[in-house]
Amino acid sequence: MPFRDQLLTCETCGKKFVYRVEEQRLQQGMGVEIETPTKCPNCREPVDAAPGLRAGVVKWYRDDKHFGFITQSAGSDVFFHRSGVDGDINNYTEDTPVWYEVETTDRGLQAINIHLRE
C-alpha cells in the first residue's frame, strides 16, 4: 500500500491535522489494521493502564540511562526502564516490535513485562 501524508479535519475540535506517512508505516509495522484517524493527536483518547499485552515498537533506548520509550499502536509513547525488559537489552534497538503491559506509577504510565514479538 502506498503511503502519503493526508490532511484531515478533527471531528472533535474541527482543527486540521496531518496523518503522516510515519504513523501509517508504524501501524503497518506493528501488524495492526491501518485506520485513518478521525481525531487530531490532542483529542485522541489517552491510553490507560488496562490489563493485557499490547503491541508496540521501540522508539529509542539509552543504554547509559537505562530507559527508553515504546511507541504504542495509538501513536503515543510510553516510558520503559531496563528492569521491565525480559531478556537481553541489546535485542531492543530502534524499531524493534515488542509486546508489553502497562502499569500506572507515581510518574505516569510505564511499560513492563516487555518482550520481543516473533
Helices and strands as residue ranges (DSSP letters): E 6-9, E 16-19, H 21-29, E 54-62, E 67-72, E 77-81, G 82-84, G 89-91, E 97-105, E 108-116
